[in-house]
Amino acid sequence: MAFTRFDRINEELKKALSEVIRDMKDPRISPLTSVMRAEATNDLKQCRVMISVYDKDDEARKQTVAQLNRAEGFIAREIGRKIDLRHIPTFEFRLDDSIEYSVRISEILNRLESERKENGKDNE
């Protein structure tokens, strides 16, 4: 029973964080920033947020996450206005590379498939 409650809280935190980050006017935060996961502890004191930044520049991704960590107080205050929780957790933002990894694997598979087709045509 408690497990589903925390799942709902994590999902609400994820939605609210997405809205707050999207509405931030800081130019150091990439506009292609997505909240992939929000994992609050059982006591709601801390929340680890996995952020995906779809940008080719690795420095821009790191700068976005660093700026989100610097703006943690502002973000927590905005979350407190959006969600009615007894305790608003402190947020720790981390970079999530799962999308970039998936795109890279997909590109490799597509390249291998095209090479296989080229080799198959050459053998005929």
C-alpha positions in Angstrom: 0.0 0.0 0.0 2.7 2.5 0.9 4.7 1.5 -2.2 2.0 2.9 -4.5 1.7 6.1 -2.4 5.4 6.8 -3.0 5.1 6.0 -6.6 2.3 8.6 -6.9 4.4 11.2 -5.0 7.4 10.5 -7.2 5.2 10.9 -10.3 3.7 14.2 -9.0 7.2 15.5 -8.2 8.4 14.6 -11.7 5.5 16.4 -13.3 5.9 19.5 -11.1 9.7 19.6 -11.7 9.1 19.4 -15.4 6.8 22.4 -15.3 9.1 24.4 -13.1 12.2 23.7 -15.2 10.4 24.4 -18.4 9.2 27.8 -17.0 12.7 28.9 -15.7 14.1 31.8 -17.7 17.8 31.0 -17.1 19.7 30.9 -20.4 22.3 28.5 -18.9 19.6 25.8 -18.7 19.1 24.0 -22.0 15.6 24.2 -23.5 15.9 20.5 -24.3 15.9 19.4 -20.7 13.7 16.6 -19.5 13.0 15.1 -16.1 13.4 11.3 -16.5 12.9 10.2 -13.0 12.3 11.6 -9.5 13.0 9.3 -6.6 12.1 10.7 -3.1 13.3 8.9 0.0 10.6 7.4 2.3 10.8 10.3 4.7 10.6 12.9 1.9 13.7 14.6 3.0 15.7 14.2 -0.2 14.8 13.6 -3.8 17.2 12.4 -6.5 16.2 13.8 -9.9 17.5 12.2 -13.1 17.8 14.9 -15.9 18.3 14.3 -19.5 19.6 17.1 -21.7 19.5 16.4 -25.4 22.5 18.4 -26.5 25.5 17.4 -28.5 27.8 19.6 -26.3 28.8 17.6 -23.2 29.7 20.9 -21.4 26.2 22.3 -22.0 24.7 19.2 -20.4 26.9 19.4 -17.3 26.3 23.2 -17.0 22.5 22.6 -17.1 22.7 20.1 -14.3 25.0 22.3 -12.3 22.7 25.3 -12.7 19.7 23.2 -11.6 21.6 22.2 -8.5 22.4 25.8 -7.8 18.8 26.8 -8.2 17.6 24.0 -5.9 16.1 26.4 -3.3 14.1 28.3 -5.9 12.9 25.0 -7.4 11.9 23.6 -4.0 9.9 26.8 -3.3 8.1 26.5 -6.6 7.4 22.8 -6.0 5.9 23.7 -2.6 3.5 26.1 -4.3 2.4 23.4 -6.8 2.2 20.3 -4.5 0.6 20.1 -1.1 3.1 18.0 0.9 4.0 18.3 4.5 7.7 18.3 3.7 9.2 19.5 0.5 12.4 17.4 -0.2 15.8 18.9 -1.1 16.5 18.1 -4.7 19.7 16.6 -6.1 19.9 16.8 -9.9 22.0 14.2 -11.8 22.6 13.7 -15.5 20.9 10.8 -17.1 22.5 9.6 -20.3 20.0 6.8 -21.1 18.5 8.6 -24.1 21.9 9.4 -25.6 22.9 5.8 -25.0 19.8 4.5 -26.8 20.3 6.8 -29.7 23.9 5.7 -30.1 23.0 2.0 -30.0 20.2 2.6 -32.5 22.7 4.4 -34.8 25.2 1.5 -34.5 22.4 -1.1 -35.3 21.3 0.9 -38.3 24.9 1.2 -39.6 25.4 -2.6 -39.1 22.1 -3.3 -40.9 23.1 -1.1 -43.9 26.5 -2.8 -44.1 24.9 -6.2 -44.0 22.6 -5.2 -46.9 25.5 -3.8 -48.9 27.5 -7.0 -48.3 24.5 -9.1 -49.2 24.1 -7.3 -52.5 27.7 -7.7 -53.3 27.6 -11.4 -52.9 24.6 -11.8 -55.3 
